[in-house]
């Protein structure tokens, strides 16, 4: 895994090149910590294993934004995680608000897996109709 990081203004951008997809991570309103990066890497690796079957012809890209809402939000759902996967003419998107960043990332992974399963069943039903 190869990483490049660039920081500016109120966010930092991190590019991670994985075996199957290019992962672009944007941290908004929070610092990149090793714990958060490790959790993101682990959760997105599970998603990328599912996407591997779609990636035979072209490389896909995954955009992930991890954010803390503005400082005047003191409690409640203040952490935001959003992901967009683009591959082979398809786009899968999910987002989640949570009270902690790790819970938001876990729920985001579950939502992405559900969307990928929905896409898979849709493609299979279209193939059977032909």
KOLGU-4560 file (N, C-alpha, C; in nm, 3 decimals, padded with zeros to 5 digits):
<recs>
<n_xx: 00.083 n_yy: -00.117 n_zz: 00.000 ca_xx: 00.000 ca_yy: 00.000 ca_zz: 00.000 c_xx: 00.088 c_yy: 00.124 c_zz: 00.000 mol: A seq: 1 type: UNK>
<n_xx: 00.062 n_yy: 00.214 n_zz: -00.090 ca_xx: 00.140 ca_yy: 00.336 ca_zz: -00.105 c_xx: 00.052 c_yy: 00.454 c_zz: -00.066 mol: A seq: 2 type: UNK>
<n_xx: 00.106 n_yy: 00.547 n_zz: 00.012 ca_xx: 00.027 ca_yy: 00.661 ca_zz: 00.059 c_xx: 00.096 c_yy: 00.792 c_zz: 00.022 mol: A seq: 3 type: UNK>
<n_xx: 00.015 n_yy: 00.890 n_zz: -00.015 ca_xx: 00.060 ca_yy: 01.028 ca_zz: -00.035 c_xx: -00.034 c_yy: 01.118 c_zz: 00.042 mol: A seq: 4 type: UNK>
<n_xx: 00.019 n_yy: 01.219 n_zz: 00.110 ca_xx: -00.065 ca_yy: 01.308 ca_zz: 00.191 c_xx: -00.039 c_yy: 01.452 c_zz: 00.152 mol: A seq: 5 type: UNK>
<n_xx: -00.146 n_yy: 01.531 n_zz: 00.149 ca_xx: -00.136 ca_yy: 01.674 ca_zz: 00.121 c_xx: -00.232 c_yy: 01.745 c_zz: 00.215 mol: A seq: 6 type: UNK>
<n_xx: -00.185 n_yy: 01.850 n_zz: 00.283 ca_xx: -00.269 ca_yy: 01.924 ca_zz: 00.377 c_xx: -00.281 c_yy: 02.069 c_zz: 00.332 mol: A seq: 7 type: UNK>
<n_xx: -00.401 n_yy: 02.124 n_zz: 00.352 ca_xx: -00.422 ca_yy: 02.265 ca_zz: 00.323 c_xx: -00.549 c_yy: 02.311 c_zz: 00.394 mol: A seq: 8 type: UNK>
<n_xx: -00.559 n_yy: 02.436 n_zz: 00.422 ca_xx: -00.680 ca_yy: 02.494 ca_zz: 00.480 c_xx: -00.732 c_yy: 02.414 c_zz: 00.598 mol: A seq: 9 type: UNK>
<n_xx: -00.858 n_yy: 02.375 n_zz: 00.593 ca_xx: -00.921 ca_yy: 02.303 ca_zz: 00.702 c_xx: -00.931 c_yy: 02.154 c_zz: 00.678 mol: A seq: 10 type: UNK>
<n_xx: -00.864 n_yy: 02.102 n_zz: 00.574 ca_xx: -00.874 ca_yy: 01.959 ca_zz: 00.551 c_xx: -00.741 c_yy: 01.905 c_zz: 00.502 mol: A seq: 11 type: UNK>
<n_xx: -00.726 n_yy: 01.774 n_zz: 00.514 ca_xx: -00.609 ca_yy: 01.708 ca_zz: 00.456 c_xx: -00.658 c_yy: 01.599 c_zz: 00.364 mol: A seq: 12 type: UNK>
<n_xx: -00.582 n_yy: 01.571 n_zz: 00.262 ca_xx: -00.619 ca_yy: 01.476 ca_zz: 00.160 c_xx: -00.513 c_yy: 01.366 c_zz: 00.156 mol: A seq: 13 type: UNK>
<n_xx: -00.557 n_yy: 01.244 n_zz: 00.154 ca_xx: -00.465 ca_yy: 01.132 ca_zz: 00.155 c_xx: -00.504 c_yy: 01.036 c_zz: 00.042 mol: A seq: 14 type: UNK>
<n_xx: -00.410 n_yy: 01.002 n_zz: -00.043 ca_xx: -00.433 ca_yy: 00.906 ca_zz: -00.150 c_xx: -00.371 c_yy: 00.773 c_zz: -00.110 mol: A seq: 15 type: UNK>
<n_xx: -00.447 n_yy: 00.666 n_zz: -00.118 ca_xx: -00.398 ca_yy: 00.534 ca_zz: -00.087 c_xx: -00.417 c_yy: 00.447 c_zz: -00.210 mol: A seq: 16 type: UNK>
<n_xx: -00.310 n_yy: 00.388 n_zz: -00.258 ca_xx: -00.318 ca_yy: 00.301 ca_zz: -00.374 c_xx: -00.322 c_yy: 00.157 c_zz: -00.325 mol: A seq: 17 type: UNK>
<n_xx: -00.434 n_yy: 00.092 n_zz: -00.345 ca_xx: -00.450 ca_yy: -00.047 ca_zz: -00.305 c_xx: -00.436 c_yy: -00.135 c_zz: -00.428 mol: A seq: 18 type: UNK>
<n_xx: -00.451 n_yy: -00.263 n_zz: -00.408 ca_xx: -00.437 ca_yy: -00.358 ca_zz: -00.516 c_xx: -00.550 c_yy: -00.342 c_zz: -00.618 mol: A seq: 19 type: UNK>
<n_xx: -00.671 n_yy: -00.314 n_zz: -00.574 ca_xx: -00.786 ca_yy: -00.315 ca_zz: -00.663 c_xx: -00.837 c_yy: -00.177 c_zz: -00.700 mol: A seq: 20 type: UNK>
<n_xx: -00.825 n_yy: -00.081 n_zz: -00.611 ca_xx: -00.880 ca_yy: 00.051 ca_zz: -00.635 c_xx: -00.786 c_yy: 00.157 c_zz: -00.580 mol: A seq: 21 type: UNK>
<n_xx: -00.805 n_yy: 00.278 n_zz: -00.629 ca_xx: -00.736 ca_yy: 00.393 ca_zz: -00.572 c_xx: -00.832 c_yy: 00.453 c_zz: -00.470 mol: A seq: 22 type: UNK>
<n_xx: -00.786 n_yy: 00.476 n_zz: -00.350 ca_xx: -00.869 ca_yy: 00.527 ca_zz: -00.241 c_xx: -00.822 c_yy: 00.668 c_zz: -00.207 mol: A seq: 23 type: UNK>
<n_xx: -00.912 n_yy: 00.765 n_zz: -00.219 ca_xx: -00.881 ca_yy: 00.904 ca_zz: -00.185 c_xx: -00.957 c_yy: 00.940 c_zz: -00.059 mol: A seq: 24 type: UNK>
<n_xx: -00.885 n_yy: 00.971 n_zz: 00.049 ca_xx: -00.946 ca_yy: 00.999 ca_zz: 00.179 c_xx: -00.930 c_yy: 01.147 c_zz: 00.208 mol: A seq: 25 type: UNK>
<n_xx: -01.040 n_yy: 01.212 n_zz: 00.246 ca_xx: -01.038 ca_yy: 01.354 ca_zz: 00.281 c_xx: -01.080 c_yy: 01.367 c_zz: 00.426 mol: A seq: 26 type: UNK>
<n_xx: -00.997 n_yy: 01.428 n_zz: 00.507 ca_xx: -01.025 ca_yy: 01.454 ca_zz: 00.648 c_xx: -01.065 c_yy: 01.602 c_zz: 00.660 mol: A seq: 27 type: UNK>
<n_xx: -01.186 n_yy: 01.629 n_zz: 00.704 ca_xx: -01.234 ca_yy: 01.766 ca_zz: 00.717 c_xx: -01.266 c_yy: 01.795 c_zz: 00.862 mol: A seq: 28 type: UNK>
<n_xx: -01.208 n_yy: 01.900 n_zz: 00.916 ca_xx: -01.237 ca_yy: 01.940 ca_zz: 01.053 c_xx: -01.178 c_yy: 01.851 c_zz: 01.159 mol: A seq: 29 type: UNK>
<n_xx: -01.088 n_yy: 01.763 n_zz: 01.121 ca_xx: -01.025 ca_yy: 01.673 ca_zz: 01.218 c_xx: -00.887 c_yy: 01.635 c_zz: 01.165 mol: A seq: 30 type: UNK>
<n_xx: -00.804 n_yy: 01.588 n_zz: 01.255 ca_xx: -00.669 ca_yy: 01.547 ca_zz: 01.219 c_xx: -00.668 c_yy: 01.400 c_zz: 01.180 mol: A seq: 31 type: UNK>
<n_xx: -00.575 n_yy: 01.366 n_zz: 01.094 ca_xx: -00.556 ca_yy: 01.226 ca_zz: 01.059 c_xx: -00.478 c_yy: 01.160 c_zz: 01.172 mol: A seq: 32 type: UNK>
<n_xx: -00.537 n_yy: 01.061 n_zz: 01.235 ca_xx: -00.469 ca_yy: 00.988 ca_zz: 01.342 c_xx: -00.442 c_yy: 00.846 c_zz: 01.295 mol: A seq: 33 type: UNK>
<n_xx: -00.343 n_yy: 00.781 n_zz: 01.352 ca_xx: -00.314 ca_yy: 00.643 ca_zz: 01.312 c_xx: -00.431 c_yy: 00.548 c_zz: 01.339 mol: A seq: 34 type: UNK>
<n_xx: -00.505 n_yy: 00.570 n_zz: 01.447 ca_xx: -00.617 ca_yy: 00.482 ca_zz: 01.480 c_xx: -00.727 c_yy: 00.494 c_zz: 01.375 mol: A seq: 35 type: UNK>
<n_xx: -00.761 n_yy: 00.617 n_zz: 01.335 ca_xx: -00.865 ca_yy: 00.637 ca_zz: 01.235 c_xx: -00.818 c_yy: 00.582 c_zz: 01.100 mol: A seq: 36 type: UNK>
<n_xx: -00.692 n_yy: 00.607 n_zz: 01.064 ca_xx: -00.640 ca_yy: 00.556 ca_zz: 00.937 c_xx: -00.641 c_yy: 00.404 c_zz: 00.934 mol: A seq: 37 type: UNK>
<n_xx: -00.610 n_yy: 00.340 n_zz: 01.045 ca_xx: -00.610 ca_yy: 00.194 ca_zz: 01.053 c_xx: -00.751 c_yy: 00.139 c_zz: 01.036 mol: A seq: 38 type: UNK>
<n_xx: -00.849 n_yy: 00.203 n_zz: 01.101 ca_xx: -00.988 ca_yy: 00.158 ca_zz: 01.090 c_xx: -01.039 c_yy: 00.177 c_zz: 00.947 mol: A seq: 39 type: UNK>
<n_xx: -01.008 n_yy: 00.291 n_zz: 00.886 ca_xx: -01.049 ca_yy: 00.316 ca_zz: 00.748 c_xx: -00.988 c_yy: 00.211 c_zz: 00.655 mol: A seq: 40 type: UNK>
<n_xx: -00.861 n_yy: 00.184 n_zz: 00.675 ca_xx: -00.794 ca_yy: 00.085 ca_zz: 00.591 c_xx: -00.858 c_yy: -00.052 c_zz: 00.605 mol: A seq: 41 type: UNK>
<n_xx: -00.890 n_yy: -00.091 n_zz: 00.726 ca_xx: -00.950 ca_yy: -00.222 ca_zz: 00.750 c_xx: -01.091 c_yy: -00.231 c_zz: 00.691 mol: A seq: 42 type: UNK>
<n_xx: -01.172 n_yy: -00.127 n_zz: 00.711 ca_xx: -01.310 ca_yy: -00.129 ca_zz: 00.662 c_xx: -01.314 c_yy: -00.123 c_zz: 00.509 mol: A seq: 43 type: UNK>
<n_xx: -01.230 n_yy: -00.039 n_zz: 00.450 ca_xx: -01.232 ca_yy: -00.026 ca_zz: 00.305 c_xx: -01.170 c_yy: -00.148 c_zz: 00.236 mol: A seq: 44 type: UNK>
<n_xx: -01.080 n_yy: -00.218 n_zz: 00.304 ca_xx: -01.024 ca_yy: -00.341 ca_zz: 00.246 c_xx: -01.133 c_yy: -00.445 c_zz: 00.228 mol: A seq: 45 type: UNK>
<n_xx: -01.226 n_yy: -00.453 n_zz: 00.323 ca_xx: -01.338 ca_yy: -00.546 ca_zz: 00.311 c_xx: -01.427 c_yy: -00.509 c_zz: 00.192 mol: A seq: 46 type: UNK>
<n_xx: -01.450 n_yy: -00.380 n_zz: 00.175 ca_xx: -01.532 ca_yy: -00.333 ca_zz: 00.062 c_xx: -01.460 c_yy: -00.359 c_zz: -00.070 mol: A seq: 47 type: UNK>
<n_xx: -01.331 n_yy: -00.334 n_zz: -00.074 ca_xx: -01.256 ca_yy: -00.350 ca_zz: -00.198 c_xx: -01.246 c_yy: -00.496 c_zz: -00.241 mol: A seq: 48 type: UNK>
<n_xx: -01.250 n_yy: -00.588 n_zz: -00.145 ca_xx: -01.253 ca_yy: -00.730 ca_zz: -00.182 c_xx: -01.382 c_yy: -00.763 c_zz: -00.255 mol: A seq: 49 type: UNK>
<n_xx: -01.493 n_yy: -00.700 n_zz: -00.218 ca_xx: -01.619 ca_yy: -00.721 ca_zz: -00.288 c_xx: -01.618 c_yy: -00.661 c_zz: -00.428 mol: A seq: 50 type: UNK>
<n_xx: -01.549 n_yy: -00.552 n_zz: -00.445 ca_xx: -01.546 ca_yy: -00.481 ca_zz: -00.572 c_xx: -01.449 c_yy: -00.547 c_zz: -00.670 mol: A seq: 51 type: UNK>
<n_xx: -01.364 n_yy: -00.631 n_zz: -00.621 ca_xx: -01.259 ca_yy: -00.693 ca_zz: -00.703 c_xx: -01.315 c_yy: -00.758 c_zz: -00.829 mol: A seq: 52 type: UNK>
<n_xx: -01.432 n_yy: -00.819 n_zz: -00.822 ca_xx: -01.489 ca_yy: -00.888 ca_zz: -00.938 c_xx: -01.528 c_yy: -00.791 c_zz: -01.049 mol: A seq: 53 type: UNK>
<n_xx: -01.559 n_yy: -00.666 n_zz: -01.014 ca_xx: -01.598 ca_yy: -00.567 ca_zz: -01.115 c_xx: -01.477 c_yy: -00.506 c_zz: -01.184 mol: A seq: 54 type: UNK>
<n_xx: -01.360 n_yy: -00.523 n_zz: -01.126 ca_xx: -01.243 ca_yy: -00.448 ca_zz: -01.169 c_xx: -01.153 c_yy: -00.523 c_zz: -01.265 mol: A seq: 55 type: UNK>
<n_xx: -01.207 n_yy: -00.610 n_zz: -01.347 ca_xx: -01.123 ca_yy: -00.687 ca_zz: -01.437 c_xx: -01.070 c_yy: -00.602 c_zz: -01.553 mol: A seq: 56 type: UNK>
<n_xx: -01.152 n_yy: -00.509 n_zz: -01.603 ca_xx: -01.110 ca_yy: -00.430 ca_zz: -01.718 c_xx: -01.045 c_yy: -00.298 c_zz: -01.679 mol: A seq: 57 type: UNK>
<n_xx: -01.095 n_yy: -00.231 n_zz: -01.578 ca_xx: -01.044 ca_yy: -00.098 ca_zz: -01.546 c_xx: -01.028 c_yy: -00.082 c_zz: -01.396 mol: A seq: 58 type: UNK>
<n_xx: -00.944 n_yy: 00.014 n_zz: -01.358 ca_xx: -00.924 ca_yy: 00.042 ca_zz: -01.217 c_xx: -01.033 c_yy: 00.136 c_zz: -01.168 mol: A seq: 59 type: UNK>
<n_xx: -01.085 n_yy: 00.109 n_zz: -01.052 ca_xx: -01.186 ca_yy: 00.196 ca_zz: -00.994 c_xx: -01.124 c_yy: 00.296 c_zz: -00.899 mol: A seq: 60 type: UNK>
<n_xx: -01.206 n_yy: 00.386 n_zz: -00.851 ca_xx: -01.160 ca_yy: 00.485 ca_zz: -00.754 c_xx: -01.265 c_yy: 00.497 c_zz: -00.646 mol: A seq: 61 type: UNK>
<n_xx: -01.220 n_yy: 00.512 n_zz: -00.524 ca_xx: -01.309 ca_yy: 00.529 ca_zz: -00.409 c_xx: -01.276 c_yy: 00.661 c_zz: -00.342 mol: A seq: 62 type: UNK>
<n_xx: -01.377 n_yy: 00.744 n_zz: -00.322 ca_xx: -01.363 ca_yy: 00.870 ca_zz: -00.251 c_xx: -01.425 c_yy: 00.852 c_zz: -00.113 mol: A seq: 63 type: UNK>
<n_xx: -01.352 n_yy: 00.887 n_zz: -00.010 ca_xx: -01.403 ca_yy: 00.875 ca_zz: 00.126 c_xx: -01.378 c_yy: 01.006 c_zz: 00.198 mol: A seq: 64 type: UNK>
<n_xx: -01.481 n_yy: 01.061 n_zz: 00.258 ca_xx: -01.466 ca_yy: 01.183 ca_zz: 00.337 c_xx: -01.503 c_yy: 01.152 c_zz: 00.481 mol: A seq: 65 type: UNK>
<n_xx: -01.414 n_yy: 01.187 n_zz: 00.570 ca_xx: -01.436 ca_yy: 01.171 ca_zz: 00.713 c_xx: -01.431 c_yy: 01.312 c_zz: 00.772 mol: A seq: 66 type: UNK>
<n_xx: -01.537 n_yy: 01.351 n_zz: 00.842 ca_xx: -01.545 ca_yy: 01.491 ca_zz: 00.887 c_xx: -01.602 c_yy: 01.500 c_zz: 01.027 mol: A seq: 67 type: UNK>
<n_xx: -01.566 n_yy: 01.608 n_zz: 01.093 ca_xx: -01.630 ca_yy: 01.647 ca_zz: 01.217 c_xx: -01.706 c_yy: 01.773 c_zz: 01.184 mol: A seq: 68 type: UNK>
<n_xx: -01.835 n_yy: 01.774 n_zz: 01.219 ca_xx: -01.917 ca_yy: 01.891 ca_zz: 01.188 c_xx: -01.864 c_yy: 02.012 c_zz: 01.262 mol: A seq: 69 type: UNK>
<n_xx: -01.904 n_yy: 02.133 n_zz: 01.224 ca_xx: -01.848 ca_yy: 02.255 ca_zz: 01.285 c_xx: -01.850 c_yy: 02.252 c_zz: 01.438 mol: A seq: 70 type: UNK>
<n_xx: -01.762 n_yy: 02.332 n_zz: 01.496 ca_xx: -01.737 ca_yy: 02.329 ca_zz: 01.640 c_xx: -01.858 c_yy: 02.367 c_zz: 01.725 mol: A seq: 71 type: UNK>
<n_xx: -01.956 n_yy: 02.438 n_zz: 01.669 ca_xx: -02.069 ca_yy: 02.475 ca_zz: 01.753 c_xx: -02.162 c_yy: 02.358 c_zz: 01.781 mol: A seq: 72 type: UNK>
<n_xx: -02.140 n_yy: 02.242 n_zz: 01.713 ca_xx: -02.211 ca_yy: 02.120 ca_zz: 01.747 c_xx: -02.131 c_yy: 02.048 c_zz: 01.855 mol: A seq: 73 type: UNK>
<n_xx: -02.178 n_yy: 02.052 n_zz: 01.978 ca_xx: -02.101 ca_yy: 01.998 ca_zz: 02.090 c_xx: -02.132 c_yy: 01.851 c_zz: 02.118 mol: A seq: 74 type: UNK>
<n_xx: -02.256 n_yy: 01.808 n_zz: 02.100 ca_xx: -02.292 ca_yy: 01.670 ca_zz: 02.130 c_xx: -02.393 c_yy: 01.620 c_zz: 02.028 mol: A seq: 75 type: UNK>
<n_xx: -02.414 n_yy: 01.491 n_zz: 02.033 ca_xx: -02.503 ca_yy: 01.430 ca_zz: 01.935 c_xx: -02.423 c_yy: 01.374 c_zz: 01.818 mol: A seq: 76 type: UNK>
<n_xx: -02.485 n_yy: 01.372 n_zz: 01.705 ca_xx: -02.421 ca_yy: 01.315 ca_zz: 01.586 c_xx: -02.334 c_yy: 01.422 c_zz: 01.519 mol: A seq: 77 type: UNK>
<n_xx: -02.207 n_yy: 01.421 n_zz: 01.556 ca_xx: -02.117 ca_yy: 01.526 ca_zz: 01.507 c_xx: -02.012 c_yy: 01.472 c_zz: 01.410 mol: A seq: 78 type: UNK>
<n_xx: -02.004 n_yy: 01.341 n_zz: 01.390 ca_xx: -01.907 ca_yy: 01.285 ca_zz: 01.297 c_xx: -01.978 c_yy: 01.234 c_zz: 01.172 mol: A seq: 79 type: UNK>
<n_xx: -01.915 n_yy: 01.257 n_zz: 01.058 ca_xx: -01.976 ca_yy: 01.231 ca_zz: 00.929 c_xx: -01.880 c_yy: 01.148 c_zz: 00.845 mol: A seq: 80 type: UNK>
<n_xx: -01.931 n_yy: 01.044 n_zz: 00.783 ca_xx: -01.851 ca_yy: 00.962 ca_zz: 00.692 c_xx: -01.930 c_yy: 00.943 c_zz: 00.564 mol: A seq: 81 type: UNK>
<n_xx: -01.865 n_yy: 00.965 n_zz: 00.451 ca_xx: -01.930 ca_yy: 00.953 ca_zz: 00.321 c_xx: -01.835 c_yy: 00.883 c_zz: 00.226 mol: A seq: 82 type: UNK>
<n_xx: -01.888 n_yy: 00.793 n_zz: 00.144 ca_xx: -01.805 ca_yy: 00.720 ca_zz: 00.048 c_xx: -01.875 c_yy: 00.715 c_zz: -00.087 mol: A seq: 83 type: UNK>
<n_xx: -01.795 n_yy: 00.724 n_zz: -00.191 ca_xx: -01.843 ca_yy: 00.712 ca_zz: -00.328 c_xx: -01.746 c_yy: 00.620 c_zz: -00.401 mol: A seq: 84 type: UNK>
<n_xx: -01.798 n_yy: 00.509 n_zz: -00.454 ca_xx: -01.717 ca_yy: 00.414 ca_zz: -00.529 c_xx: -01.754 c_yy: 00.425 c_zz: -00.676 mol: A seq: 85 type: UNK>
<n_xx: -01.657 n_yy: 00.442 n_zz: -00.762 ca_xx: -01.681 ca_yy: 00.449 ca_zz: -00.907 c_xx: -01.598 c_yy: 00.339 c_zz: -00.974 mol: A seq: 86 type: UNK>
<n_xx: -01.667 n_yy: 00.256 n_zz: -01.052 ca_xx: -01.598 ca_yy: 00.151 ca_zz: -01.124 c_xx: -01.685 c_yy: 00.104 c_zz: -01.239 mol: A seq: 87 type: UNK>
<n_xx: -01.623 n_yy: 00.082 n_zz: -01.351 ca_xx: -01.683 ca_yy: 00.019 ca_zz: -01.468 c_xx: -01.822 c_yy: 00.073 c_zz: -01.503 mol: A seq: 88 type: UNK>
<n_xx: -01.838 n_yy: 00.205 n_zz: -01.498 ca_xx: -01.966 ca_yy: 00.265 ca_zz: -01.534 c_xx: -02.069 c_yy: 00.269 c_zz: -01.422 mol: A seq: 89 type: UNK>
<n_xx: -02.034 n_yy: 00.223 n_zz: -01.304 ca_xx: -02.126 ca_yy: 00.222 ca_zz: -01.191 c_xx: -02.075 c_yy: 00.315 c_zz: -01.082 mol: A seq: 90 type: UNK>
<n_xx: -02.166 n_yy: 00.366 n_zz: -01.003 ca_xx: -02.130 ca_yy: 00.447 ca_zz: -00.887 c_xx: -02.215 c_yy: 00.401 c_zz: -00.769 mol: A seq: 91 type: UNK>
<n_xx: -02.151 n_yy: 00.380 n_zz: -00.657 ca_xx: -02.219 ca_yy: 00.339 ca_zz: -00.533 c_xx: -02.184 c_yy: 00.443 c_zz: -00.428 mol: A seq: 92 type: UNK>
<n_xx: -02.286 n_yy: 00.496 n_zz: -00.360 ca_xx: -02.265 ca_yy: 00.604 ca_zz: -00.263 c_xx: -02.337 c_yy: 00.572 c_zz: -00.133 mol: A seq: 93 type: UNK>
<n_xx: -02.272 n_yy: 00.607 n_zz: -00.021 ca_xx: -02.334 ca_yy: 00.591 ca_zz: 00.110 c_xx: -02.279 c_yy: 00.699 c_zz: 00.202 mol: A seq: 94 type: UNK>
<n_xx: -02.359 n_yy: 00.736 n_zz: 00.303 ca_xx: -02.314 ca_yy: 00.833 ca_zz: 00.403 c_xx: -02.378 c_yy: 00.798 c_zz: 00.536 mol: A seq: 95 type: UNK>
<n_xx: -02.314 n_yy: 00.844 n_zz: 00.643 ca_xx: -02.366 ca_yy: 00.818 ca_zz: 00.777 c_xx: -02.319 c_yy: 00.925 c_zz: 00.875 mol: A seq: 96 type: UNK>
<n_xx: -02.409 n_yy: 00.968 n_zz: 00.961 ca_xx: -02.378 ca_yy: 01.058 ca_zz: 01.073 c_xx: -02.375 c_yy: 00.975 c_zz: 01.200 mol: A seq: 97 type: UNK>
<n_xx: -02.276 n_yy: 00.999 n_zz: 01.285 ca_xx: -02.267 ca_yy: 00.922 ca_zz: 01.408 c_xx: -02.210 c_yy: 01.004 c_zz: 01.522 mol: A seq: 98 type: UNK>
<n_xx: -02.224 n_yy: 00.949 n_zz: 01.642 ca_xx: -02.174 ca_yy: 01.019 ca_zz: 01.760 c_xx: -02.024 c_yy: 00.998 c_zz: 01.780 mol: A seq: 99 type: UNK>
<n_xx: -01.969 n_yy: 00.893 n_zz: 01.721 ca_xx: -01.823 ca_yy: 00.876 ca_zz: 01.720 c_xx: -01.779 c_yy: 00.832 c_zz: 01.581 mol: A seq: 100 type: UNK>
<n_xx: -01.656 n_yy: 00.859 n_zz: 01.548 ca_xx: -01.608 ca_yy: 00.836 ca_zz: 01.413 c_xx: -01.600 c_yy: 00.687 c_zz: 01.380 mol: A seq: 101 type: UNK>
<n_xx: -01.567 n_yy: 00.605 n_zz: 01.478 ca_xx: -01.553 ca_yy: 00.462 ca_zz: 01.452 c_xx: -01.689 c_yy: 00.398 c_zz: 01.425 mol: A seq: 102 type: UNK>
<n_xx: -01.791 n_yy: 00.440 n_zz: 01.498 ca_xx: -01.926 ca_yy: 00.390 ca_zz: 01.472 c_xx: -01.978 c_yy: 00.436 c_zz: 01.337 mol: A seq: 103 type: UNK>
<n_xx: -01.946 n_yy: 00.560 n_zz: 01.298 ca_xx: -01.988 ca_yy: 00.611 ca_zz: 01.168 c_xx: -01.921 c_yy: 00.533 c_zz: 01.055 mol: A seq: 104 type: UNK>
<n_xx: -01.794 n_yy: 00.500 n_zz: 01.071 ca_xx: -01.724 ca_yy: 00.422 ca_zz: 00.968 c_xx: -01.778 c_yy: 00.280 c_zz: 00.960 mol: A seq: 105 type: UNK>
<n_xx: -01.811 n_yy: 00.222 n_zz: 01.074 ca_xx: -01.867 ca_yy: 00.087 ca_zz: 01.075 c_xx: -02.003 c_yy: 00.084 c_zz: 01.005 mol: A seq: 106 type: UNK>
<n_xx: -02.089 n_yy: 00.180 n_zz: 01.035 ca_xx: -02.220 ca_yy: 00.187 ca_zz: 00.970 c_xx: -02.206 c_yy: 00.218 c_zz: 00.822 mol: A seq: 107 type: UNK>
<n_xx: -02.108 n_yy: 00.299 n_zz: 00.785 ca_xx: -02.083 ca_yy: 00.330 ca_zz: 00.644 c_xx: -02.044 c_yy: 00.203 c_zz: 00.568 mol: A seq: 108 type: UNK>
<n_xx: -01.959 n_yy: 00.121 n_zz: 00.629 ca_xx: -01.919 ca_yy: -00.004 ca_zz: 00.565 c_xx: -02.039 c_yy: -00.095 c_zz: 00.543 mol: A seq: 109 type: UNK>
<n_xx: -02.128 n_yy: -00.104 n_zz: 00.642 ca_xx: -02.248 ca_yy: -00.186 ca_zz: 00.628 c_xx: -02.338 c_yy: -00.134 c_zz: 00.516 mol: A seq: 110 type: UNK>
<n_xx: -02.353 n_yy: -00.002 n_zz: 00.507 ca_xx: -02.436 ca_yy: 00.056 ca_zz: 00.402 c_xx: -02.377 c_yy: 00.031 c_zz: 00.264 mol: A seq: 111 type: UNK>
<n_xx: -02.244 n_yy: 00.043 n_zz: 00.252 ca_xx: -02.179 ca_yy: 00.017 ca_zz: 00.124 c_xx: -02.194 c_yy: -00.129 c_zz: 00.083 mol: A seq: 112 type: UNK>
<n_xx: -02.180 n_yy: -00.220 n_zz: 00.179 ca_xx: -02.198 ca_yy: -00.362 ca_zz: 00.148 c_xx: -02.340 c_yy: -00.390 c_zz: 00.101 mol: A seq: 113 type: UNK>
<n_xx: -02.439 n_yy: -00.326 n_zz: 00.164 ca_xx: -02.578 ca_yy: -00.344 ca_zz: 00.121 c_xx: -02.600 c_yy: -00.290 c_zz: -00.020 mol: A seq: 114 type: UNK>
<n_xx: -02.541 n_yy: -00.175 n_zz: -00.051 ca_xx: -02.554 ca_yy: -00.118 ca_zz: -00.185 c_xx: -02.486 c_yy: -00.205 c_zz: -00.290 mol: A seq: 115 type: UNK>
<n_xx: -02.369 n_yy: -00.260 n_zz: -00.257 ca_xx: -02.300 ca_yy: -00.348 ca_zz: -00.350 c_xx: -02.378 c_yy: -00.477 c_zz: -00.374 mol: A seq: 116 type: UNK>
<n_xx: -02.440 n_yy: -00.529 n_zz: -00.270 ca_xx: -02.524 ca_yy: -00.649 ca_zz: -00.284 c_xx: -02.645 c_yy: -00.618 c_zz: -00.372 mol: A seq: 117 type: UNK>
<n_xx: -02.704 n_yy: -00.499 n_zz: -00.354 ca_xx: -02.818 ca_yy: -00.458 ca_zz: -00.436 c_xx: -02.775 c_yy: -00.446 c_zz: -00.583 mol: A seq: 118 type: UNK>
<n_xx: -02.659 n_yy: -00.390 n_zz: -00.607 ca_xx: -02.607 ca_yy: -00.377 ca_zz: -00.742 c_xx: -02.581 c_yy: -00.514 c_zz: -00.805 mol: A seq: 119 type: UNK>
<n_xx: -02.526 n_yy: -00.605 n_zz: -00.725 ca_xx: -02.497 ca_yy: -00.739 ca_zz: -00.775 c_xx: -02.625 c_yy: -00.811 c_zz: -00.815 mol: A seq: 120 type: UNK>
<n_xx: -02.728 n_yy: -00.805 n_zz: -00.731 ca_xx: -02.853 ca_yy: -00.873 ca_zz: -00.765 c_xx: -02.921 c_yy: -00.807 c_zz: -00.885 mol: A seq: 121 type: UNK>
<n_xx: -02.908 n_yy: -00.677 n_zz: -00.897 ca_xx: -02.964 ca_yy: -00.607 ca_zz: -01.013 c_xx: -02.894 c_yy: -00.652 c_zz: -01.142 mol: A seq: 122 type: UNK>
<n_xx: -02.762 n_yy: -00.662 n_zz: -01.137 ca_xx: -02.688 ca_yy: -00.705 ca_zz: -01.255 c_xx: -02.719 c_yy: -00.849 c_zz: -01.292 mol: A seq: 123 type: UNK>
<n_xx: -02.735 n_yy: -00.935 n_zz: -01.190 ca_xx: -02.766 ca_yy: -01.075 ca_zz: -01.217 c_xx: -02.905 c_yy: -01.090 c_zz: -01.278 mol: A seq: 124 type: UNK>
<n_xx: -03.002 n_yy: -01.012 n_zz: -01.229 ca_xx: -03.137 ca_yy: -01.022 ca_zz: -01.284 c_xx: -03.142 c_yy: -00.969 c_zz: -01.427 mol: A seq: 125 type: UNK>
<n_xx: -03.063 n_yy: -00.867 n_zz: -01.457 ca_xx: -03.056 ca_yy: -00.816 ca_zz: -01.594 c_xx: -02.991 c_yy: -00.918 c_zz: -01.686 mol: A seq: 126 type: UNK>
<n_xx: -02.892 n_yy: -00.990 n_zz: -01.636 ca_xx: -02.825 ca_yy: -01.093 ca_zz: -01.716 c_xx: -02.920 c_yy: -01.208 c_zz: -01.745 mol: A seq: 127 type: UNK>
<n_xx: -03.004 n_yy: -01.244 n_zz: -01.647 ca_xx: -03.098 ca_yy: -01.357 ca_zz: -01.666 c_xx: -03.207 c_yy: -01.321 c_zz: -01.767 mol: A seq: 128 type: UNK>
<n_xx: -03.244 n_yy: -01.195 n_zz: -01.774 ca_xx: -03.350 ca_yy: -01.153 ca_zz: -01.867 c_xx: -03.307 c_yy: -01.160 c_zz: -02.012 mol: A seq: 129 type: UNK>
<n_xx: -03.180 n_yy: -01.146 n_zz: -02.036 ca_xx: -03.133 ca_yy: -01.140 ca_zz: -02.176 c_xx: -03.133 c_yy: -01.273 c_zz: -02.242 mol: A seq: 130 type: UNK>
</recs>
